[in-house]
């Protein structure tokens, strides 16, 4: 069993790496297509860039530490 696994391993690793790279590139391509479709929609009130910027600032303020309270003497 181990001999069979070790003999197939040099062929199996490149096949798996290629498979994952192809899936990643196809997912990125479809994601870009969805973003282009959203940006080309003229009926949208705001551009996608502005929505993402608002989400980014909201998430930044959510995780930002509050300023330390100063003690009065």
Number of C-alpha atoms within 10 A of each C-alpha: 5 7 8 8 10 11 10 11 12 10 10 13 11 11 12 11 10 12 11 12 12 12 11 11 11 12 12 12 12 11 12 12 12 12 13 12 10 14 15 12 11 9 8 10 7 10 13 16 11 10 10 11 11 12 11 12 10 11 11 11 10 10 8 8 8 8 6 6 6 6 5 4 3
